[in-house]
Amino acid sequence: MGLFDMFKKKDATPPPAGPDAELSALVAKLKDADPKVRLDACVRIGAMKARAASARPALEELIIDPDGDVCLAAAEAMSAILRAIDTKR
């Protein structure tokens, strides 16, 4: 902690809570350097199904991930999301 850090304003806005916060945290993990973290995030996002529709662009980027398991998990998550959206119609 620097000398002037104590005078900086603290962010008064609390982090979001609830399912959107969980999804946001998982989407952030899709950019992690560790392929195991990205893979786990894909699987967990896919399990959220239609609730995770906003994660589609981030998952699309992982379709060409250097790790083949991550590519497959991203495709499966996309498929789960799209199937869940289609059944709601």
Wavefront OBJ file of the C-alpha trace (Angstrom):
o trace
v 0.000 0.000 0.000
v 1.456 3.321 -1.093
v 1.431 6.544 0.858
v -1.528 8.025 -1.050
v -3.554 4.814 -1.418
v -5.427 5.561 1.789
v -6.867 8.719 0.195
v -8.228 7.014 -2.900
v -11.974 6.675 -3.079
v -13.275 3.177 -2.669
v -15.641 1.885 -5.316
v -19.054 2.273 -3.706
v -20.770 0.029 -6.241
v -20.955 -3.534 -4.954
v -20.324 -6.336 -7.436
v -23.474 -7.743 -9.019
v -25.069 -10.671 -7.248
v -27.150 -13.570 -8.468
v -27.124 -15.656 -11.636
v -25.850 -12.799 -13.829
v -22.810 -12.444 -11.580
v -22.120 -16.163 -11.858
v -22.370 -16.033 -15.642
v -20.146 -12.944 -15.809
v -17.511 -14.664 -13.699
v -17.616 -17.747 -15.916
v -17.357 -15.689 -19.115
v -14.274 -13.984 -17.655
v -12.745 -17.429 -17.044
v -13.100 -18.235 -20.755
v -10.082 -15.969 -21.318
v -7.916 -17.639 -18.663
v -4.462 -18.827 -19.738
v -5.088 -22.287 -18.245
v -7.046 -24.552 -20.623
v -8.484 -26.484 -17.660
v -10.076 -23.278 -16.352
v -11.505 -22.483 -19.799
v -12.795 -26.047 -20.148
v -14.509 -25.954 -16.737
v -16.082 -22.586 -17.559
v -17.458 -23.958 -20.851
v -19.005 -26.954 -19.112
v -20.571 -24.809 -16.392
v -21.898 -22.281 -18.904
v -23.414 -25.076 -20.987
v -25.188 -26.384 -17.897
v -26.878 -22.992 -17.493
v -28.563 -23.534 -20.879
v -30.863 -20.671 -21.980
v -29.792 -18.502 -19.023
v -26.326 -18.360 -20.611
v -27.460 -17.040 -24.003
v -25.430 -13.856 -23.549
v -22.238 -15.962 -23.372
v -22.583 -17.120 -26.989
v -20.100 -14.609 -28.486
v -17.424 -15.580 -25.955
v -18.028 -19.281 -26.616
v -17.823 -18.727 -30.382
v -14.298 -17.376 -29.913
v -13.284 -20.620 -28.206
v -14.372 -22.778 -31.126
v -10.850 -22.172 -32.493
v -9.045 -22.511 -29.147
v -5.584 -24.145 -29.367
v -6.743 -26.821 -26.908
v -8.998 -29.349 -28.622
v -10.871 -30.226 -25.442
v -11.758 -26.563 -24.938
v -12.982 -26.350 -28.559
v -15.234 -29.339 -28.014
v -16.541 -28.042 -24.674
v -17.311 -24.637 -26.215
v -19.199 -26.288 -29.083
v -21.156 -28.473 -26.644
v -22.015 -25.434 -24.505
v -23.207 -23.544 -27.585
v -25.309 -26.526 -28.599
v -26.886 -26.792 -25.129
v -27.722 -23.086 -25.133
v -29.207 -23.149 -28.635
v -31.281 -26.283 -27.931
v -32.657 -24.714 -24.762
v -33.535 -21.491 -26.580
v -35.181 -23.407 -29.424
v -37.367 -25.443 -27.056
v -38.668 -22.242 -25.437
v -40.259 -21.124 -28.717
l 1 2 3 4 5 6 7 8 9 10 11 12 13 14 15 16 17 18 19 20 21 22 23 24 25 26 27 28 29 30 31 32 33 34 35 36 37 38 39 40 41 42 43 44 45 46 47 48 49 50 51 52 53 54 55 56 57 58 59 60 61 62 63 64 65 66 67 68 69 70 71 72 73 74 75 76 77 78 79 80 81 82 83 84 85 86 87 88 89
